[in-house]
Amino acid sequence: MGSWIGREAKESAQPFSYNCEKNCFHWRRRTDRSNYIQGELLAVSDTQSPVLRKIPSWNPVWHAEEIASGKRHTLIRTSEGRVFGFGANVLGQLGIDLDISASLAHIPKPTEIKSIHIQYKPTPKEPPPAERTACKKIAAGGDTSFFLMDDLDSGETQLLSCGTGLYSQLDNGAYVHAQSRPVDVRHMSNLKMYDERAQKVVPIPIHNLSVSGSHCAASLGTVADDRSAREVFAWGHNGFGQLRRVDGKKGGSNVPVNVKGIVYGESGVAAGRLELAPMSKVTVGKGWFGDVKVQAEQRVVCGDDVTLVYWKAI
């Protein structure tokens, strides 16, 4: 029985994927050398090819769990919560200290991004322990990267960002050209609410996170299950109305704002905030024995100057 493709990331000139054996593969989609072809892959894949090729220096024991690619860089998250990156780092999108005069402007091979972890400082008598945080989700778009971190001690979550923030997509209160040290996305980190059913304060999970070259969007759950609607927030550039701000303003936003609801068909005028449908059975067509249904959920995705909502089969 052959291996199946687990997930792929397709924004860059070289799409990436991994399979059930946790190996990483790539293939060339175009030969545009104006893009920074990710590191060592240029030497082994100089022409357009539909053939999957293994990333030469990727070690399968790292167990790739998730892949995200921007315009010129790639991130790979492992099942242990580690993150490796390679490609262009000229704007700090890999979270590795930027030095234009050195080779760190471009990272040719998958290199672990350790700046996202909060290191525990032991006393002189204690041995150095492992990182106290683990990455549970990654996202990349354009020259920007996001890392959703989980504190293994407290259970709190923190969203970090790095790269370019000219449209304030880093949500750190500054419009910076380059940010190599991951910074806290302050309006999306450690969110909590009081759960009336559980009778206690619980964290608000980030279910879906998407990044483009100039804006970002995230969907948040109000309860800790998959059967409730998820509220959508967006921030960054709004020159083409891609934020769809519920307050009706046309300008961009340096903080996450609510997205206006979407009307499907001609059922009326959109009102209120956008909420994504939770996981459910969705009819996708007709079969010999009636309706064909699949398990699916709504997700939000950011592209170049556009934001989309779609159904994803689970």
C-alpha positions in Angstrom: 0.0 0.0 0.0 1.5 3.3 -1.0 2.1 6.4 1.1 -0.5 9.2 1.1 0.1 12.9 1.0 -0.8 14.5 4.3 -0.7 18.2 3.5 0.8 20.6 1.0 1.8 24.2 1.0 1.6 25.8 -2.4 2.2 29.6 -2.3 5.8 29.5 -3.3 7.4 28.6 -6.6 8.1 25.2 -5.2 5.1 23.5 -3.5 5.8 21.2 -0.6 4.1 18.2 0.9 4.7 15.4 3.4 3.4 11.8 3.5 2.3 9.3 6.2 6.0 8.4 6.8 6.6 12.1 7.7 9.1 12.6 4.8 9.0 16.0 3.1 8.8 16.4 -0.7 8.8 19.2 -3.2 8.2 19.8 -6.9 8.9 22.7 -9.2 5.9 24.6 -10.6 7.8 27.3 -12.6 11.3 28.3 -13.3 11.1 31.9 -12.3 14.6 32.7 -10.9 13.4 36.1 -9.6 12.0 34.2 -6.7 14.3 32.8 -4.0 14.1 29.1 -4.7 14.3 27.5 -1.3 17.9 26.8 -0.5 19.5 23.6 -1.7 16.4 22.6 -3.8 17.6 24.8 -6.7 20.6 22.5 -7.3 18.5 19.3 -7.5 15.4 20.7 -9.2 16.4 23.4 -11.7 13.6 22.8 -14.2 9.9 22.5 -14.0 8.8 19.0 -13.0 5.7 17.3 -11.7 7.7 14.6 -10.0 7.9 14.6 -6.2 11.4 14.7 -4.8 12.6 14.3 -1.3 14.1 17.4 0.4 17.7 16.2 0.6 18.6 17.3 4.2 15.3 16.6 5.9 15.5 13.9 8.5 12.4 11.7 8.7 12.9 11.1 12.4 11.8 14.7 12.9 8.2 13.6 11.8 6.8 16.4 9.8 3.3 17.3 10.9 2.5 20.6 9.2 4.0 22.6 6.3 3.5 26.3 5.5 5.2 28.3 2.7 5.4 32.0 2.0 6.6 33.7 -1.1 10.2 32.9 -0.6 10.4 30.7 2.5 9.1 27.5 4.0 8.2 26.3 7.6 7.9 22.7 8.7 6.4 21.8 12.1 7.1 18.5 13.7 4.9 16.3 15.8 7.0 17.3 18.9 6.3 21.0 18.5 9.6 22.0 16.9 9.7 24.2 13.8 12.3 24.2 11.0 12.6 26.8 8.3 14.6 27.5 5.1 14.6 29.9 2.2 14.8 33.6 2.2 15.4 35.4 5.5 16.1 38.9 4.3 13.1 40.3 6.2 13.5 38.0 9.2 10.6 35.7 8.1 12.4 32.6 9.4 12.7 34.0 12.9 16.5 33.7 12.8 18.5 36.8 13.7 19.1 38.8 10.6 22.6 39.7 9.4 22.6 41.0 5.8 26.4 40.8 5.6 26.4 37.1 6.5 24.9 33.9 5.1 21.9 34.2 7.4 20.1 36.3 4.8 19.2 33.0 3.2 19.0 29.6 4.9 19.8 26.8 2.4 18.8 23.8 4.6 16.0 23.1 7.1 17.2 24.9 10.3 15.4 24.7 13.7 13.9 28.0 14.7 14.7 28.2 18.4 13.8 31.8 19.0 10.1 30.9 19.3 10.7 28.8 22.5 10.7 30.3 25.9 13.7 28.9 27.6 13.6 27.9 31.2 16.6 29.3 33.1 17.8 26.6 35.6 19.9 27.3 38.7 23.5 26.3 38.6 22.7 23.0 40.3 20.0 22.0 37.8 20.7 20.4 34.4 19.5 22.3 31.3 15.9 21.1 30.6 14.1 21.0 27.3 12.0 23.9 26.0 9.0 24.6 28.1 6.9 25.5 25.0 5.8 23.6 21.9 4.5 24.9 18.6 1.0 23.6 17.8 0.3 25.6 14.5 2.2 27.5 11.9 1.1 29.9 9.1 3.1 31.7 6.4 2.3 34.1 3.6 4.3 36.6 1.6 7.3 37.4 3.8 5.5 36.9 7.1 5.4 33.9 9.5 3.2 33.0 12.5 3.7 30.5 15.3 1.0 29.4 17.8 2.9 28.3 20.9 1.6 26.2 23.8 3.1 26.6 27.3 3.7 23.1 28.6 3.6 24.3 32.2 0.6 26.6 32.3 -1.3 25.5 29.3 -1.6 29.1 28.0 -1.2 29.9 24.3 0.8 32.6 22.6 0.8 33.7 19.0 4.1 34.9 17.7 4.9 36.6 14.4 8.0 37.7 12.4 9.0 39.0 9.0 7.7 42.1 7.3 5.0 44.2 9.0 4.6 47.2 6.7 0.8 46.8 6.9 0.9 46.0 10.6 0.1 42.4 10.0 2.5 41.5 12.8 0.0 43.1 15.3 2.8 44.4 17.5 1.8 48.0 17.3 4.5 48.9 14.8 4.8 49.2 11.0 8.2 47.6 10.5 10.0 46.6 7.4 11.8 43.6 8.9 11.4 41.7 12.2 13.7 38.8 12.8 12.9 38.2 16.4 9.4 36.7 16.8 7.1 39.2 18.7 3.9 38.6 20.6 0.7 39.1 18.6 -0.8 40.8 21.6 -4.5 40.8 20.7 -4.5 37.1 19.8 -2.4 35.6 22.6 -3.6 34.0 25.8 -7.3 34.7 25.1 -9.7 33.4 27.8 -13.4 33.4 28.5 -15.8 32.2 31.2 -17.5 28.9 30.2 -20.9 28.8 31.8 -21.2 25.0 31.2 -17.9 24.2 32.8 -18.2 27.0 35.4 -14.7 28.1 35.0 -12.4 30.3 32.9 -11.2 28.5 29.8 -8.8 29.4 26.9 -10.3 30.6 23.6 -8.7 28.4 20.9 -7.5 29.6 17.5 -9.0 27.1 15.1 -7.8 28.6 11.8 -5.1 31.1 10.9 -4.3 32.3 7.4 -1.7 34.9 6.2 -1.1 36.7 3.0 1.6 39.2 2.0 -0.4 42.1 3.5 -3.3 40.9 5.8 -4.2 38.1 8.1 -7.4 36.3 9.3 -8.1 34.0 12.2 -11.2 32.1 13.4 -11.7 31.7 17.2 -13.9 29.2 19.0 -16.1 30.4 21.8 -16.4 27.0 23.4 -14.0 24.0 23.5 -15.7 21.8 21.0 -16.1 21.5 17.3 -19.9 22.0 17.1 -20.1 25.7 17.6 -19.7 28.6 15.2 -16.3 30.3 15.1 -15.9 34.1 15.0 -13.6 35.6 12.4 -11.1 38.5 12.9 -8.9 40.1 10.3 -6.1 42.7 10.4 -3.6 44.4 8.1 -4.0 46.0 4.7 -7.6 46.8 3.4 -6.9 48.6 0.2 -9.3 46.3 -1.7 -11.8 45.7 1.0 -10.2 42.3 2.0 -10.8 42.9 5.7 -14.6 43.4 5.1 -14.7 45.4 8.3 -18.0 45.2 10.2 -17.6 48.8 11.2 -17.7 49.8 7.6 -14.4 51.6 7.6 -12.3 51.5 4.5 -8.8 51.8 6.0 -6.5 49.0 7.2 -6.3 48.0 10.8 -3.3 47.4 13.1 -5.5 45.3 15.5 -7.8 42.4 14.7 -11.3 43.6 13.8 -14.6 41.7 13.3 -15.4 40.7 9.7 -18.9 41.5 8.3 -21.2 38.6 7.7 -21.6 37.1 4.2 -24.9 36.4 2.5 -25.0 33.3 0.3 -27.2 33.7 -2.8 -30.0 36.3 -2.7 -31.3 35.7 0.8 -30.9 39.3 2.0 -28.5 41.9 3.2 -25.5 40.9 5.3 -25.7 41.9 8.9 -23.6 41.3 12.0 -20.3 39.5 12.3 -19.0 36.7 10.2 -19.0 33.3 11.9 -17.8 30.1 10.3 -20.0 27.0 10.3 -18.6 24.2 12.6 -17.8 20.7 11.5 -20.9 18.9 10.1 -22.2 16.7 7.4 -22.5 18.6 4.1 -24.3 17.4 0.9 -21.9 17.5 -2.0 -24.0 15.9 -4.7 -26.4 13.1 -5.7 -25.5 9.4 -5.8 -27.2 6.1 -6.7 -28.7 5.8 -3.2 -29.5 9.5 -2.5 -27.5 12.5 -1.3 -23.7 12.2 -1.0 -22.5 13.7 2.2 -19.0 14.4 3.7 -17.7 15.6 7.0 -16.6 19.2 6.4 -16.1 22.6 8.1 -15.8 26.2 6.9 -12.4 27.9 6.9 -11.1 31.3 6.0 -8.0 31.8 3.8 -6.1 35.0 2.8 -4.7 35.5 -0.7 -3.2 38.5 -2.5 -5.7 41.3 -1.7 -8.5 38.9 -1.3 -10.1 36.8 1.6 -12.1 33.7 0.9 -14.4 31.4 2.9 -14.7 27.8 1.8 -15.8 24.3 2.9 -12.9 21.9 3.7 -13.6 18.2 3.9 -12.2 16.6 7.0 
